[in-house]
Each structure stands twice: as structure tokens, then as C-alpha cells.
Amino acid sequence: LEFKGLFRSPQFLASVLSKIMISFVMIYFSFILIGGAFALYYASIEEGQDPVKLFSKYFIVYLAFDLLVKYFMQQMPTQNIKPLLCQNISKNTIVGHTIFKIAASFLSWAFLLFIIPFTVLLVIDSDYSTVGVLCLVVSSILLVFNNVLINIVINKNNLFLYSVLGVIALATLAQYFGYFDFLGTSETVFMAI
């Protein structure tokens, strides 16, 4: 339906141009994420730091930033659901289709463009065991995809949104004023994995 709707739309040219622009932005951010993996690995080695410890330390910051970006950029596709509700399609099928569409969007899987090259560099060029690196990667990917599900809940409930923003703000203030070291805790938790 969406593909046919694209050609039937009176703003066909504008829609095609916006899809092309979005494609260029996706390619640009893909290069940034792939380059970020190489930059993190080699810059941390040049500085004499452990790449995994550095990744583990700042991963919690990435999760908070990822959640905010997903909230503002990845909205629920409710306009695409409304025509399906009128047809003889079960609600479970519609929900499964919607979650699949959200999980297949660029913002949901873009983290893989960073973590896969970083993993390859760790396995090939460092002393870490393959099993340990894979455990870190799987846990990181699960946490990033957990942000997708949290984003679905946040988009439906403003109280939950304000709660998440409040926790992020309190954590940032506690880190800034030195009451609690969230970055050190993040490093400790991920290094235990």
C-alpha cells in the first residue's frame, strides 16, 4: 500500500526528492559510524588506553543520546496502521508488522555499522578472547534494541517520557557535580560482561 501511495500522491516529486535526501543523510551517517569504530579503536591505542574500557565507559552516554534521537526522529507509523484496522487483519499481525517496520528503520540498526567493525578490530588486533568480545557485542546490541522498545512506550505515554528525561537529567547532574560516577559504573558493568 505504501509503495502504491507513493506514486499516487500529488506530491510525488517532493516525496521522491525527500527520499533521495534521506538516503544521502543515511549514507553520510553510515560513514561516520564506520569511521567512528576505527577512530575509537586506533585513537585509544595511541593514547595508551584500552579500547573496550573506553567503549564501556561512554556506552551509557550513547544509550541516552540514542534514546533521545529515536524519540525525536523515529515516530510510530500510525498513519500506515489506520487503513489496516478497517480490513480483516488481526491486531497481532498489525502490531507485529509495525514493530518489524520500526526495527527495520535506519535508526534501529545503525549501531551495527559501528559495532561490527569495532568487533572485528578487537578480535583481529587485540588480546581479547572472541567469546568475551561477542558477549560485549551481544549485550550492547540488545541494549540498543531495548531503546527501540522504550521509544515505542515513550511515544505513547508522556508521563513515561518525562520520567526518562528526569532520570537522564539527574544522572547528568550527579555525574557533573561528582555525586555519582555513572561513567565509571558503566565501565565496571560492561567490563564484567
C-alpha positions, -999 to +999 in steps of 0.1 A: +000+000+000+028+024+008+046+018-025+014+025-044+006+055-023+040+070-032+031+070-069-005+082-064+005+111-042+001+146-056+034+155-041+052+127-060+083+147-069+087+162-034+083+127-019+110+113-043+133+142-035+129+138+002+136+100-001+168+108-020+179+134+006+172+109+034+193+083+016+222+107+014+219+115+051+218+078+059+250+072+038+267+101+055+259+088+090+269+053+079+304+066+070+305+085+103+296+053+123+321+031+105+348+057+108+340+062+145+347+025+151+382+028+136+388+061+153+378+048+187+400+018+184+431+034+170+429+066+189+426+047+222+456+026+214+476+057+205+467+072+239+476+040+256+441+032+267+421+000+264+395+004+236+370-019+253+373+001+286+368+034+267+338+020+248+323+006+280+328+039+298+309+060+273+284+035+261+258+047+287+261+082+272+255+067+238+224+049+250+209+082+264+217+100+232+203+072+211+171+072+230+167+110+225+175+108+188+150+079+184+123+098+202+126+129+180+134+112+147+116+078+148+079+082+154+053+054+154+039+048+119+003+054+130-008+067+096+002+034+080-018+014+106-051+032+102-060+016+068-052-018+081-076-015+110-106-014+087-096-047+070-100-082+082-065-084+097-058-095+133-044-069+156-015-092+165-005-092+128-007-054+126+014-050+158+040-074+145+041-056+112+045-022+130+073-035+153+090-050+123+089-017+104+103+002+134+131-024+139+139-023+102+144+015+102+179+030+099+179+044+134+173+009+148+202-009+131+227+019+125+246+010+157+256-022+139+276-001+115+297+009+145+299-023+165+307-047+137+339-030+126+348-024+162+343-061+170+364-072+140+392-049+151+390-063+187+391-099+176+418-095+150+441-069+166+439-073+204+443-098+231+407-101+240+390-135+236+365-139+209+338-151+234+343-121+256+341-097+227+310-114+214+293-112+248+300-075+250+287-070+214+255-090+220+248-072+253+254-038+236+231-047+206+204-059+230+205-027+250+203-006+218+173-026+206+158-022+240+159+016+233+136+008+203+110-007+226+114+021+252+109+046+224+076+028+215+064+032+251+076+068+253+058+078+222+025+066+237+029+079+272+041+115+281+045+106+318+070+079+309+088+104+287+091+129+315+103+102+338+130+091+314+141+127+308+142+133+345+164+102+351+188+113+324+189+149+337+195+137+373+222+113+362+239+140+342+238+164+371+251+137+395+280+130+372+288+167+367+288+176+404+307+144+413+279+128+434+280+096+415+303+083+387+279+069+361+307+066+335+329+046+359+299+024+368+291+019+331+327+008+326+327-016+355+294-032+344+304-037+308+339-049+317+323-075+340+304-089+309 
